[in-house]
Amino acid sequence: MKPFASNVTGTVRPFSSARSSHELAEKLKLREASMESMAPLPLMFANSILELGYDLDLNYQVVYASKLLPYDLQERMCRNKADSEESSKWRGWLIKSAELDPEAVDIVLKGEARYSLQPDAKTLVRSMRDELKPWQKVLGDRAKRSASTILGIALSIYGLPKGSGQFVKDAWNRQSWRWSEHL
């Protein structure tokens, strides 16, 4: 059985008869090579996260620290039943051995929600409304519906233990000269 794709009109047909990207570009009234001039969505999301003042380094370290801790300790911390001596032992280990930021370690050990360290997808899409317009021409509503997935991809690609902000800025600057050629 062949995989299926849905075309622009909503009918479903096998991939073998799907339209070429050139035909799709003509239908969407995009000039040739215009996709190349569009920023990759995960990079756009990562850049917007930084513009909103969130710290990708801290987010990464909180996620990493929570993966290093034993599950039973995390469970006890969530129920506020973790021993303070045990917590301080783990705090020292995470800071010294894993070389994590003390702020990230404290967030994890206090059982605070790590999702407060990143914007929700709806807020992010709202803040980048103008930047998403070219993508909405191509993807339609799927650009907004996929926002939480794209946010997760952006956090996994551009989140680093240290230097995430500079990494995103460098990637943005490397790409921006390409975009200006096609505009």
Steps between C-alpha positions, in 0.01 A plus 500: 500500500635842406517789752249775441530877482229758501516772241406865537133438419467240775467185290726209582711321241816286487837679527596381154245738350566788741581837344858612464629780722511724191127448435425564867708821495307622194168427668608685815638786287851470641791601283761236424754443781283693747506207744877535520462857619278401792651443840472144637211486746698357795760775460226763485346357818836487681575859403157612622548312829817702558329824397231434761773476765503127568827319572560193283806401706302490823215308336745241364673459836171457688389229257838329521513515881152352528613207283802437722302476824353165605128473439415418864679817616308710249176341616578578865596857409167552326323386816734712718621186677864516389758516777689833498828317564438277199406802288816688598709191415343484154534879462873481563541208262306669218697823537842339540486186286250598234622863505147639494400850595389524866182681393401212271574245772292694754205515259510122460553422869219730608268322257414821317339467160765508230241623251507843661849530346362509146207673331199296401451449127196728481689795654795439272287487184322818605834680550632392160180558305670707226802271462272199445304652210721351223475157663122533533478552123669165452365301794169672571360426845749217547764760598294595808378147574856370496634775725543286811689236301720763337564654844618161627725458198644850547574429867667170418711639213600838639501431874856442621652477849680832441506746214155434351430868446819554305442180303154622392630849415783353292260267316259790442777723364637224277156449349399866472743576216337219300154641559600850394623367162154368417290788625 
